[in-house]
């Protein structure tokens, strides 16, 4: 099989994985925000469910570390591509549609 087609297949999966990690980070951050708002809305003290918030921050940190690791994977795969003698341009055509959808801003009502 042609090396370029194999590289494109791997790149497609890389982009999808990067988008999934970013999406998970966004969702986790939004959950943390909702948890903080909920505590305020039910008028509880700062110590209420503090252990849950600590665990949520640990999860967000782990997702952030996963994102950093994916950046490293991306760099290493780019170097491997060059060692294989593949010279492709990154014009965005291999990026999944998930990435294109994330460029849109969604407005939400804040109460």
N, C-alpha and C positions, 0 to 999 in steps of 0.2 A: 504494500500500500504506500502511496506517495506520502513523504514526510510532511508536506504542507497540509494535507488533509487531516492527518493525525494531529498535528499541532493545532489546527483550527478546532478540532473536536475537543481537545484538552482545554483550549482557551475558552470555548463556550461553557464548559463545566466550571472553569475557574471563575468566570464572570458571574455565573449563576450562584456559585457558592459565596462569592464576595457580596452579592446583592442580598442573599439570605441572611448572612451575618449582620449586615447593616440593618436589614429589616427587623431582625430580632433585637438589635440594640435600640432601635426606635421604639418598638413595642414595649420593651422592658422599661425604658425611660418614661414612656407615657403611663405605664402601670404605676411606677413610683410616684409620678405626679398625681395620679388619681388617688392613690393611697393617702398622700399628704392632704389633699383637698378633703377627702372623706373624713379624716381625723378632725379637721377643722369644722366641717359641716355638722358633725355630731357633737361638737363642743367637748372633746375629751382632752385630757392633759397631754403634754409632750411625751410623757413616759409610756402612754398607752400604746401598745403594740410596737414599742421601740425595737424589740428583738426581730420583728418581721421586717422593719425598715432596714436594719443592719444586714439581714440576709439578702434583701433585695439589692442593696448596694454592692454586696459581694457578687451577686449574679451579674450586675451591670459591669463590674470590674472584670469578671471572667469573660464576658462578651467583648469588652474592649480589648482584652489581651488576645482573644481569638481573632479580632479584626487586625491587630498588629501582626499576628502570626500569618494571616492571609496575605498581608502586604509583603511579608518575607517570602512566602510561597510564590507570589506573583513575580517578585524580583528573581528568584532562583529559576523559575520556569522560563523567564525571559532570557536569562543567561544560557540555560540549556538549549533553548531554541537557536541562539546564536552559535553555540558549539556544534549544533547539528548542521549549520550552514543555511538555516532558514532565515530569509530576510523578508519579513512581511511588514506591511504598513498597518498601523492601528487606525483604521478609519471608522471604527465603531460598528461595522456591519455584522460582526460576530457577537456583539453584546446582546444579551437576552432582552426581550421586550420589557421585562420587569424593571430594568434600569431606566428605560425610556419613560416608563410610567412614573417613576420616582421624581422626575424632574418637574412634574406638575405640583403646584401648591394647592392644598386643599384648605379652605377656610372653614373654621368651626365656630359655632356660637359659644361664647364663654359667659358663664353666669356668675 
